[in-house]
Amino acid sequence: MFLEKNLKKYEDKIRKIFIEPELNYIFSEMDKNIYYEFNTDIYIHENTEQVPLNIYKILKLAEHYNLFKIHNINIVKEKEKQSISIIRNNGNLITLNYTLMNTNFNNILLHIIKNSSNTFSSLLINIFLKSSRISHILLNSRVIIEESLKHGVGKEKIIYAILTGITTEFGAGFDRAILFKKYGSEYKVYRACGQKSFEENKKIKENYLNLNQTLKQFLNNFDKAKPFGSLEVILKNFTLKEEDIKYKYLFEDSLKQNNAVKLPISSLSKNLINNLDLMGEIAMIPLNFENSQYGFILCDNRYNNTPISDEQLYALDYLGKQGSIILETKISHEALKFEAETDSLTGLGNRNSYEKYIQRLSISGEKHIGIAMIDLDNFKIVNDTFGHKAGDELLIKFSKIIKEELRKTDYAFRYGGDEFTLFFKDIDSEMLKLKLQNIEKIYYEKTKKTFSAGGLIMKYDIYDEIKNVDELLYKSKNSGKGKISMRF
């Protein structure tokens, strides 16, 4: 570090100071485009708590970028004496006084622009304008991230929010964004945001403008049952094979990076170019988890046919990296939740999730839900005669039938042993009986075995109805098994 030993006390403050992404962008662009250094003298207060935050920011930026070379650091006892002097190689001096150092950093940049040569000012203005566009993008990107982090938001909406940020004018403004998910050595299109033609793309963008919605309102329109756009429909089953990935080292190498990159289509396989109708160049960012890769996002300006701008690439980089963190957290959380609430043998809900579901029903006061309890007949005999492995196989077969026969709105739990409890929404008594009879028919065809069941449509308190359906189940068992007892 450039600080002398007697100034070590400032290190912690410098390390902890937050540098806004747009400010990082400005300094990285200045570093790339300005080929000389600025000698910088800093006058800093002896008390670390009295130092303006912007002085700490400049000290931190000086560590990461070569533009500002710290020449002298002077300790002062009066806080108003704190300042930064920037000296160009032509002798031009720019002073950033204490008052200025306590304002917004944009004011500091504007002061530097006003007091620089015309050539240097023009360069800075160009960078500053780009950063303003990026600030707008990042502001909306943060809204996208915040929406993704809300309680109860699922993986699909997180992906929708990220791809929306990449494609709409709220964010990076790409025409298309395609999420490829990794499966072994292959990558398959998982979701895609954008349209399949120039005409559709133009119409959709015009609709966005006419809607006059805020970004939050736009994200609230998410419907997980619908595709993100017509592009997704035509690409849904497209898969990149291993030979596509290894077609040229540039594409494969880009997948191993952590940053957004631009690639000419000459570095891509014909399979990828033809199926995605690519032209010119693409941008992509890998979605890397801590110990694995989830996939990558590929995007382009296919319909406006313009080069991918630095601002677009910067926004893609930001959204991709933040999205990777959020996705990994959500997937890990869902995996833990699934493990905690799922019966490991059958894949149905376990006793713990059953109790939670009952509690939710009790609180909501929801009625007219079909409830069924099922007990596999002679299951103990199977276990005692053929062993627990045979018993487990029977439970797995029955559970598979349940999963295939239930709708997305229905719930099934392994209550314990060979007992199962099912909940059906939007169903009447006759339909419930037919459903149970159909399940029993399939079960018998596949195993030559029967089950006993009780069923009813909930009219009273859920806990009372659980007792009632339990009594119906035992009525069936006591009637010779293989029976379904209903309350009509």
N, C-alpha and C positions, 0 to 999 in steps of 0.2 A: 504494500500500500504506500501511496505517496506521502502520507502524513509522517511527520517526525515523531520520535518516541514520546516527547513531552506533550504531543497532541493526541495520544491514544484515546483520551477520554471522549473524543468525538466519534470514534469508530462505531459505537453501538447505535448512536442516533442516525448516522449515515446508512448503516446497514438496514435499519428498520424503516427508513423513509420510503413512502410509496411513490413510484414514478408512473404516471398515467400512461397507458398504451400509446395514446396519440403523441405524447411528449417523447416517448422512446422513438416513435416513428420519425418525428422531426429531426432528432439528433442523429439517427441512423442515416437519414437522407443527407443531412449536412456532412456527415462523415464520409459518405460515398462521393459527394459532388464537390467538396471543397478540399483543395489539395495543399493547403498550408495550415499551420497551427496558429492558435492565439495564445500568447503568453498572458496568464491570468494571475493577478494579485488579489488575494482575499484578506479582508479585514474582518476578524471574527471575535465575538465576545468571549471572555474567559469563562463565563458561566454557560454551560451547554443548554440550559433552559431558556436563555435569553436570545438564542440564535434564531433568526427567521428560518422557516422551513425551506424557503427557496434557496438559501445558501447550502443547506444540507443536500437539496436536490442537485444543485450544480456540482457539488463535491462528488456525489454518487455518479452523476453522468460523466464526470471527468475520469472516473475509474474505468468506465466501459467504452468510452469513445475517445478518439485521439485528437479531436478538434481543439479542445481546451487543455492547454498544458499549464498545470499549476506551477507558477514561477516562485511566488512568495506567499506565505501564510503569516499574517501578523495578528497578534493578540491585542485586543483593545478592552478597556474597562468601561467605556461608555457605550451603551447599546446603539445610540444614534450614529456612532462613528463606524458602524459596520457597513461594509460595501464590497463591491467587486469591481475591479478595474480590468478591462479587456484591452490588450494592446496588440494591434495587427503588426505584421512585419514591415508595413510602410510607416509605422509610427503613430497611426491613428489610434486615439484613446477613446474608449467608451466606458463611462462610469455608471454603475448600477447602485444607486444610493440606498440608504436604509428604508426610506419610504417606499421606493419602488420594489424593494425586496419583500415587502409585506403585502404586496398586491397579488392579483392573479398572474400566473406565469406568462399568460398571453401578453400582458402589458410589458413584461420584460422583453419578450421577443419583438414586439412592436417598437420598443425603444431602440433595440439593436438595429432594426431595419431602418428607422428614421435617421440614425446616426452613422450609417455605413455608406460606402460608395454606391453609385448607381448600379454597377454590375453586381456587386454583392447583394444589394437590396433586392434586385430583380430575382436573383436566385432564391433568396430567402422568402420572398413573397410567393413564388411558385410553390415552394415546399409548404409554406404556411397554408395556402389555399387547398393544397392536397390534404393537409392534416385536418382542415376544417371539414372536408368531405368525410374523412375517416372518423372524425369526432362524431359526426351525425350517424355514421354507420355503427360505430361502437356504442353510442347511446342507445340505439335501437337493439343492438346485439345484447346489451345488458338487460333490456326488457325481456328479450327472448330467454336469456339465461334465468332471470328471476321467475318467469312464468314456468319454466321447466322445473324449477326447484320447489314449486308449491306442493303442499301436502296432497297426496292422492293422485298426482299427475303420473300417468303410466309411461312406459317406455315408448309407445307409439306416438304419444303427443310430444314427447321430448324430441323424437326424430322429426316430427312434423314442424316443430318450432325451429329446429336447426336448419332444415332444408328450406323453410320459408324465409329465414334470415338470409340465406345464401341467394335465393332467387328473386325475391321481391324488391321493389324500390325502397322498402323499409331498411334493407340491409345492403348486401353486396351487389345486387342487381344483375346476377347471372340469368341467362335465359333458362338454363336447365341445371338440375343438380340430381345426381344419381348415386344412391347409396348401395355399394356392393358389400355384401356380408361374406365373411370367409367361412368356407366349409372344407376342412382338410386343406388340400393344395389348390382348391378352386375358389372362385369368387362369384357369387350369384346376386343378381339384382334383387334387393330386398324392398326398397321403396324408391320412388322417383318423383321429383317435383318439377313440373313444367309441362309443356304441351307438345303434341306430336307434329305440329306444322306451324309455319310462319303465320298463317291466317288466324289459327286458334290462339297463338301466343299474343298477337296484336289485340284480339278481342278481349282476352283475359286481362291484359294490362290496362286496356281502356276501362274495363269494368272496375278494376281496382281504384282507378282515379275517380270514377263516378260514385263509388260507394262512400268515399270520404270517411273511411273508418280509421280509428286509431289502431296501432299495432296490437294492443291488447284485445280490442274487439275482434280484429281479424283472426287472432289465434284462438279466440273462443268459439269460432265457427268450426273448429276441428270435429270431424266425425270419423271415428276409427274404422267404421264399416265401409267407408268410401275410399277410392284411390286418391292420391294426392293430386293427380292430374292425368290427362289422357296419355301422356308419355309412359306412365307407370303401367297402364293396361297393355301396351304393345311390347314392353320390355320385361314384363313380370317374370318370365322363365328364362331370360337370357343369362348364360353362364360363361364366365371367363375360365378357360381351361389352363392347365399348367403351361402349355406351350405358348399361350397368349401372353402370359406373365413373363415368360423367359424369352419372348420374341427378340427384344433388344435389351441390353443391360440397363439402359436409362430408365425404363419403366419399372423394372424389377428393383433397381436400386432406389428409386423414389419411394417405393412401398416400405423401405426400411428406414426412411427418414422420419423426423418428427415435425417437419415444416410443410407448409403449402408450397407447391412448386408449379411452374408452367412447363408444359411439354409440347413440342411440335408433334403433329399427328404422324410424322415420319418415324417417330419412335414407338408407334403402336402397331399391333397386329392388324391385318386386313379384316379379321373376324370382328374385332372391336370397332374399327373404323366404319365398316359397312353396316353393322347392326345398329350402331348408334348414330349413323349418318353424320360423322364428324367432319369438320373442315378447319383448316388453319392450325389452331392450337387448343389445348385443354388446360384446365387447372385441376389439381387433385391434392387431397390431404389424407394421409392415413389416420385411422382412428385407432390409436394404440392404447391398450390397457397396460396395467403394471407388468403382467406376466404373459400377455398374449396380444394378438391383434384382432380387433373386432371386424375390421374391414377398411374400406376407404370411400371417400366421396369424390366423384368426378363431376366437373361442371364446365360449362362453356357459354360463349356468346353466339350460339349457332344462328339465331334469327336476326340479330342486328349486325352480325358479321364484323364486329369491331375487335381490335386487340384487347386482351385481358389487361386491365390497368393494375398499377401497383396498389391502388386503394382496394380493388376487388380482391387481390391476392392477400392483402393484409387482413381484410375482414374475414376471408375464408380461413386464414390461419388462426385467427382469434376464435371464431365460432367452432372450428374443428377441434381445437385443443380444449376449449371449455366444454364442448359437447362430449368429448371422450371421457372427461372426468365425471360429468353428470351421468352419462350412460353407464359407465362402469359402476358407479355408486348405486344407481337404480337397479341394475341387473343383479348386483351382489345382494342388495336388500331383498329383491324379489326371490332370489334363490334361497336366502336364509328363511324368508317368510314361508316359502313353499315347503322347505324342509321341516319347519316347525309345525305347519298346519296340514301336512299330507301324510297319509299312511304309507310307509315305505314299501310295503308289499304290494298293495293294490293301486296306489296312485290316487285314491279317493281321499276326501277330507278325513282327518282323524278325529278323535274324541275332543281334542282341544278346539279345533276349528268348528266342530259341531256345536259345542257349548257357546262359542262366540256368535255363531249364526242364530241360535235360539235367542240369545240375549238381544241381538239386533232386532229380531222380529218382535220381541216383547216390547222394546222401546218404541219401535215404529208404529205398533198397533195395527200392522198390516193384516188383512183378513183374506179369505177366499183363496188360500194357498192349499194345494193338494199335498197331503202328508201320507207317506207309506212307510211301513216297517216290514222288512223282509228277513226271514230266518231260513237258512239253507237246511233242508230236511236231511236227517241222518248224517250230518257232517261229522259227528263224533265217531260214528262207525267207520267212516272213511279214514279218519286219523288213526284209529286203533287198529284197523285191519291192514291198511296200506302204508301207514307212516305219515309223518307231518309234511313230508315233501309233496305227497299226493294231495293232502289237504290244502297246502299252499297253492298248488297248481289249480285246484278247483276254485279257490277264492279269486285267483288271477283271471281265470276264464270268465267267472261271473262278473267281475268288475269291468272287464273289457266290454261285455255286453251292455252293462249299465252306461258306460261312457259313450258307446255308439248310439244308444237309444235316447239318451237325454238331450234336451236342447241346451243352448247356451245360457238360457235363463233359469235352468233347473240346477239343483244341487244334490250331490250324493255324498254320504258319509259312511265309513265303516265304523259303526258304533262300538263294536267289540266282538272278537271271535268271528262268528259267522252271521252276525246281525248287522243289517244295513238300514239306514234311514234316508229316504228320498224326499225332496221338496220340489213341487211343480207349481210354476206360476201360470195364471190365466188358464185354468182347467176346471171342468166340472166333474161331478161324481162318475158319470157314465164314461167320460173320456179317461179319467184316472183308472177306472177298472179295466178298460180296454188296453191302456198302456201297460198295466201290470200283467194282464193276460198275455200280451205280446212278448213281454220280457220273459215270462215263464215258458212260453212256447219255444223261443229261441234257446233258452237255457236247457230245456229238455232235449231239443234236437242235437245240441252240441255235447251234452254230458249224460243223457238218459237219466237225469235226476230232476227232482222237483224242489219247490220251496213253498213255504207258508207265508202269507202276507196279510196285513191289515191296512185299510186305507180310508181316508175321510177328507172332506174339504173343511178347512179351519173356519170355525164360526166364533169360537170363544178364545179365552186366554191361551197362549201357546203352550204354557206348561200344563194346563188342564188337558189340552188336546193331545199332547204327547202321551199322557196317561191313557187317554181314550183309545188312541191308535195302538198302543201297547196291548190293551185289553182285546182289541180286535185281532191282533196277531196271535195271541194265545188262544183265542176262540178258534182260529184256523188250525192251530197245532193240535188242539184237543179234539178237532173234528176229523182226525185221520190224516192230517198233513196234506200237502199239495192243494191247499184251499186258499181262496182269497176272500176275506170277510170285509165288507164295506158298510159304512154308515151313509145312508142316503138322506 
